[in-house]
Amino acid sequence: MMNDKAEKSPQKQEQGKNILIIVLFILVIISGVKLYYDHQEKTQKTEEILILSEENTELNQRLDSITYELDIRINEIKQLGGDIDSLIAIKDRLILERNSNRNRSMAEIAQLNRSIDGYGKLLKEKDADIVRLKAMNEQLFSENTELKTTKAEIEEEVVKLSQKAQELEEKVNVAAKLRAENIVIAAVNSRGREREGEFRNRQQEKLKISFTLADNPVAPFGTRDIYVQILSPNNQVIFDIAKGSGTFSMDGREEFYTAKQDIMFNNSLQRLTYFYEKGTDYGKGKHTVRIFADEMQIGEDTFEVK
């Protein structure tokens, strides 16, 4: 009995040892499998991180590219006078996304790529708008050039018409100018006798000047001031304010007159007569009589005092 127990004890020990070895072997296998799968998972995650990093890098490059293209269109459309507000808003959003400095998920990257694809279509539409705006600007430039040419031609015609009107007005003024004709200058003595042309101081008490306003159908009817100047041999106007002399305007300057009459011109060959008493002797020599109306000289004659 004792021997049988002794024989069974080593056998049981041997079996227990074998079981332990098997358990250890199984644990080793399980550990190895776990290490393998952990390694595989780590490798996979590393590859995903690399792929995600590359995708982010490519997306940033696309963001830079589409922003640059947008900027080109914005500047060109602005120069052509088009609307750029929507493009500026898109550009601002892209710049904000580009400067965010974060790692995007694959879903976010996919979404942004779809948006960029849409912006690419928008750029093609804006290219078509640019072509249209250029055509419109060229047409406007052509029309503006034509308008400027037309305006210059009109201004030139206006100048020509103004010159012609001025010339016509000058011709009318010349044509409408009154003219004194049949001028007679005579010395009247105290007995009423008249001596024309040449006379002595003692032969005259008054100086009589008479003339006719020539026929002029162009001259308008109306009131006229007719002035007479008597000039001494030294070309000085003889005048006496106490006897009705005064001043009148001639070419923007003030002139003295010897005598004056206000008449109603009616183109009836009116004969006008002026009397002037000098009060003192006339100087010896040739005197000149000038007649004025409407700021123009309309007649002239001379007389001699001996």
C-alpha positions as CSV (number, residue, x, y, z in Angstrom):
1,M,0.0,0.0,0.0
2,M,2.8,2.3,1.0
3,N,4.7,1.5,-2.2
4,D,1.6,2.2,-4.4
5,K,1.2,5.7,-2.9
6,A,4.9,6.3,-3.4
7,E,4.6,5.4,-7.1
8,K,1.6,7.6,-7.7
9,S,3.1,10.8,-6.2
10,P,5.8,11.3,-8.8
11,Q,3.3,10.7,-11.6
12,K,1.0,13.4,-10.3
13,Q,3.9,15.8,-10.0
14,E,4.8,15.1,-13.6
15,Q,1.2,15.7,-14.8
16,G,1.0,19.0,-12.9
17,K,4.3,20.1,-14.4
18,N,3.0,19.4,-17.9
19,I,-0.2,21.3,-17.3
20,L,1.7,24.3,-16.1
21,I,3.9,24.2,-19.2
22,I,0.8,24.1,-21.4
23,V,-0.8,27.0,-19.6
24,L,2.4,29.1,-19.9
25,F,2.6,28.2,-23.6
26,I,-1.0,29.3,-24.1
27,L,-0.3,32.6,-22.2
28,V,2.7,33.2,-24.4
29,I,0.7,32.6,-27.5
30,I,-2.1,34.9,-26.3
31,S,0.5,37.6,-25.4
32,G,2.1,37.3,-28.8
33,V,-1.2,37.6,-30.6
34,K,-2.1,40.7,-28.5
35,L,1.3,42.3,-29.2
36,Y,0.8,41.6,-32.9
37,Y,-2.6,43.2,-33.0
38,D,-1.5,46.1,-30.9
39,H,1.4,46.7,-33.3
40,Q,-1.0,46.4,-36.3
41,E,-3.4,48.9,-34.7
42,K,-0.6,51.3,-33.9
43,T,0.8,51.0,-37.4
44,Q,-2.7,51.7,-38.8
45,K,-3.2,54.7,-36.6
46,T,0.2,56.1,-37.6
47,E,-0.7,55.6,-41.3
48,E,-4.1,57.4,-40.7
49,I,-2.3,60.3,-39.0
50,L,0.1,60.6,-41.9
51,I,-2.7,60.4,-44.4
52,L,-4.7,63.0,-42.5
53,S,-1.7,65.3,-42.3
54,E,-1.1,65.0,-46.1
55,E,-4.8,65.7,-46.7
56,N,-4.7,68.8,-44.5
57,T,-1.5,70.0,-46.3
58,E,-3.1,69.5,-49.7
59,L,-6.3,71.3,-48.5
60,N,-4.3,74.3,-47.3
61,Q,-2.6,74.4,-50.7
62,R,-6.0,74.4,-52.4
63,L,-7.2,77.1,-50.0
64,D,-4.2,79.3,-51.0
65,S,-4.8,78.6,-54.6
66,I,-8.5,79.4,-54.7
67,T,-7.9,82.5,-52.5
68,Y,-5.3,83.7,-55.0
69,E,-7.6,83.1,-58.0
70,L,-10.4,84.9,-56.2
71,D,-8.2,87.9,-55.5
72,I,-7.4,88.1,-59.2
73,R,-11.1,88.1,-60.2
74,I,-11.9,90.7,-57.4
75,N,-9.3,93.2,-58.7
76,E,-10.3,92.7,-62.3
77,I,-14.0,93.0,-61.7
78,K,-13.4,96.0,-59.5
79,Q,-11.5,97.8,-62.3
80,L,-14.4,97.0,-64.6
81,G,-16.9,98.5,-62.2
82,G,-18.6,95.1,-61.3
83,D,-20.0,93.9,-58.0
84,I,-17.3,92.3,-55.8
85,D,-19.1,92.1,-52.4
86,S,-19.9,88.4,-52.6
87,L,-16.4,87.5,-53.7
88,I,-14.8,89.4,-50.9
89,A,-17.0,87.6,-48.4
90,I,-15.9,84.2,-49.8
91,K,-12.3,85.3,-49.7
92,D,-12.5,86.4,-46.1
93,R,-14.0,83.0,-45.1
94,L,-11.3,81.1,-46.9
95,I,-8.5,83.2,-45.3
96,L,-10.1,82.6,-41.9
97,E,-10.2,78.8,-42.5
98,R,-6.6,78.8,-43.8
99,N,-5.4,80.7,-40.7
100,S,-7.2,78.4,-38.2
101,N,-4.1,76.2,-37.7
102,R,-6.0,73.1,-36.6
103,N,-6.0,69.5,-37.7
104,R,-9.2,68.8,-39.5
105,S,-11.0,65.5,-39.6
106,M,-11.5,63.6,-42.8
107,A,-15.1,64.7,-42.8
108,E,-14.2,68.3,-42.5
109,I,-11.6,68.0,-45.2
110,A,-14.1,66.4,-47.5
111,Q,-16.6,69.1,-46.8
112,L,-14.0,71.9,-47.5
113,N,-12.9,70.2,-50.7
114,R,-16.5,70.1,-51.9
115,S,-16.8,73.9,-51.1
116,I,-13.6,74.6,-53.0
117,D,-14.9,72.6,-56.0
118,G,-18.0,74.8,-55.9
119,Y,-15.9,78.0,-55.7
120,G,-14.1,76.7,-58.8
121,K,-17.4,76.7,-60.7
122,L,-18.0,80.2,-59.3
123,L,-14.7,81.4,-60.7
124,K,-15.7,80.2,-64.2
125,E,-19.0,82.1,-63.9
126,K,-17.0,85.2,-62.9
127,D,-14.7,84.8,-65.9
128,A,-17.8,85.0,-68.0
129,D,-18.9,88.1,-66.1
130,I,-15.5,89.6,-66.7
131,V,-15.8,89.0,-70.5
132,R,-19.2,90.6,-70.4
133,L,-18.0,93.6,-68.4
134,K,-15.1,94.1,-70.7
135,A,-17.4,94.2,-73.7
136,M,-19.7,96.7,-71.9
137,N,-16.8,98.9,-71.0
138,E,-15.4,98.8,-74.5
139,Q,-18.9,99.8,-75.8
140,L,-19.2,102.6,-73.2
141,F,-15.7,103.8,-74.1
142,S,-16.6,103.8,-77.8
143,E,-19.9,105.7,-77.0
144,N,-18.1,108.1,-74.7
145,T,-15.5,108.8,-77.4
146,E,-18.3,109.4,-79.9
147,L,-20.0,111.7,-77.5
148,K,-16.8,113.6,-76.8
149,T,-16.3,114.0,-80.5
150,T,-19.9,115.1,-81.0
151,K,-19.6,117.5,-78.1
152,A,-16.4,118.9,-79.5
153,E,-18.1,119.3,-82.9
154,I,-21.1,120.9,-81.3
155,E,-18.9,123.3,-79.3
156,E,-17.1,124.2,-82.5
157,E,-20.3,124.8,-84.3
158,V,-21.5,126.9,-81.4
159,V,-18.3,129.0,-81.6
160,K,-18.8,129.4,-85.3
161,L,-22.4,130.4,-84.9
162,S,-21.5,132.8,-82.1
163,Q,-18.8,134.3,-84.4
164,K,-21.3,134.5,-87.2
165,A,-23.9,136.1,-84.9
166,Q,-21.3,138.6,-83.7
167,E,-20.3,139.4,-87.2
168,L,-23.9,139.7,-88.2
169,E,-24.6,141.9,-85.2
170,E,-21.6,144.1,-86.1
171,K,-22.9,144.3,-89.7
172,V,-26.4,145.2,-88.4
173,N,-24.9,147.8,-86.1
174,V,-22.9,149.3,-89.0
175,A,-26.0,149.2,-91.2
176,A,-28.1,150.7,-88.5
177,K,-25.7,153.5,-87.9
178,L,-27.2,156.9,-88.4
179,R,-25.4,159.2,-90.9
180,A,-25.3,162.9,-90.9
181,E,-25.2,164.4,-94.4
182,N,-25.5,167.8,-96.0
183,I,-23.7,169.4,-93.0
184,V,-23.7,173.2,-93.1
185,I,-21.7,175.3,-90.7
186,A,-22.4,179.0,-90.7
187,A,-21.6,182.1,-88.6
188,V,-24.7,184.1,-87.8
189,N,-24.2,187.8,-87.0
190,S,-26.3,190.1,-84.9
191,R,-28.6,190.9,-87.9
192,G,-29.2,187.3,-88.6
193,R,-27.0,187.1,-91.7
194,E,-25.2,183.8,-92.2
195,R,-21.7,183.2,-93.6
196,E,-20.5,179.7,-94.4
197,G,-17.1,178.1,-94.6
198,E,-14.8,180.9,-93.6
199,F,-15.5,183.9,-91.4
200,R,-14.0,186.3,-88.9
201,N,-15.0,186.5,-85.2
202,R,-16.7,189.9,-85.7
203,Q,-18.9,188.2,-88.4
204,Q,-20.5,185.8,-85.9
205,E,-22.6,186.1,-82.9
206,K,-23.7,182.5,-83.0
207,L,-22.4,179.4,-84.7
208,K,-25.1,177.5,-86.6
209,I,-24.7,173.8,-87.4
210,S,-27.3,172.0,-89.4
211,F,-27.4,168.6,-91.1
212,T,-29.8,165.9,-92.3
213,L,-30.1,162.4,-90.9
214,A,-29.8,160.3,-94.0
215,D,-32.3,157.6,-95.0
216,N,-31.7,154.3,-93.1
217,P,-34.5,151.7,-93.2
218,V,-32.4,149.4,-91.0
219,A,-32.0,151.8,-88.1
220,P,-34.7,151.2,-85.5
221,F,-37.2,154.0,-84.7
222,G,-36.9,155.6,-81.3
223,T,-35.4,158.2,-79.1
224,R,-31.9,159.3,-79.9
225,D,-29.4,161.7,-78.3
226,I,-27.5,163.5,-81.0
227,Y,-24.3,165.2,-79.8
228,V,-22.1,167.9,-81.5
229,Q,-18.5,168.6,-80.6
230,I,-16.7,171.7,-81.7
231,L,-13.0,171.3,-81.6
232,S,-10.5,174.2,-81.6
233,P,-7.4,174.2,-83.9
234,N,-5.5,172.6,-81.0
235,N,-8.0,169.7,-80.9
236,Q,-9.7,170.8,-77.6
237,V,-13.4,170.5,-77.3
238,I,-15.2,173.9,-76.9
239,F,-17.8,173.6,-74.2
240,D,-19.7,175.6,-71.6
241,I,-21.8,173.7,-69.1
242,A,-23.8,176.9,-68.4
243,K,-24.8,176.9,-72.1
244,G,-25.9,173.2,-72.2
245,S,-22.6,171.4,-72.7
246,G,-21.8,168.2,-70.9
247,T,-20.4,164.7,-71.2
248,F,-21.4,161.5,-73.0
249,S,-20.0,157.9,-73.2
250,M,-17.9,156.9,-76.3
251,D,-16.2,153.5,-76.5
252,G,-16.2,153.2,-72.7
253,R,-14.6,156.6,-72.1
254,E,-16.2,160.0,-71.2
255,E,-16.2,162.7,-73.8
256,F,-17.3,166.3,-73.7
257,Y,-19.9,167.6,-76.1
258,T,-20.6,171.2,-77.1
259,A,-24.3,170.9,-77.8
260,K,-27.0,168.2,-77.7
261,Q,-30.5,167.4,-78.9
262,D,-32.9,164.6,-78.0
263,I,-34.9,163.5,-81.0
264,M,-37.4,160.8,-82.0
265,F,-35.9,159.2,-85.0
266,N,-38.4,158.1,-87.6
267,N,-36.3,157.9,-90.7
268,S,-37.9,160.9,-92.3
269,L,-34.8,162.7,-93.4
270,Q,-35.0,164.9,-90.3
271,R,-33.1,168.2,-90.5
272,L,-31.4,169.2,-87.2
273,T,-30.1,172.6,-86.4
274,Y,-27.8,173.6,-83.5
275,F,-26.9,177.1,-82.3
276,Y,-24.0,177.8,-80.0
277,E,-23.0,181.1,-78.5
278,K,-19.4,180.9,-77.4
279,G,-19.2,184.2,-75.6
280,T,-15.6,184.7,-76.5
281,D,-13.7,184.8,-79.8
282,Y,-12.8,181.6,-81.6
283,G,-9.1,181.0,-82.1
284,K,-7.8,181.6,-85.6
285,G,-7.5,178.5,-87.7
286,K,-9.4,175.4,-88.7
287,H,-12.0,174.1,-86.4
288,T,-13.7,170.7,-86.6
289,V,-17.3,169.8,-86.0
290,R,-18.0,166.2,-85.1
291,I,-21.5,164.6,-84.7
292,F,-22.2,161.6,-82.6
293,A,-25.1,159.2,-82.0
294,D,-25.4,155.8,-80.3
295,E,-21.7,156.0,-79.2
296,M,-20.6,156.4,-82.8
297,Q,-19.4,159.3,-84.9
298,I,-21.9,159.9,-87.7
299,G,-20.5,162.9,-89.3
300,E,-17.7,165.5,-89.5
301,D,-17.0,168.9,-91.2
302,T,-14.7,171.9,-90.7
303,F,-14.8,175.7,-90.7
304,E,-12.1,178.3,-90.8
305,V,-11.8,181.3,-88.5
306,K,-9.6,184.1,-89.9
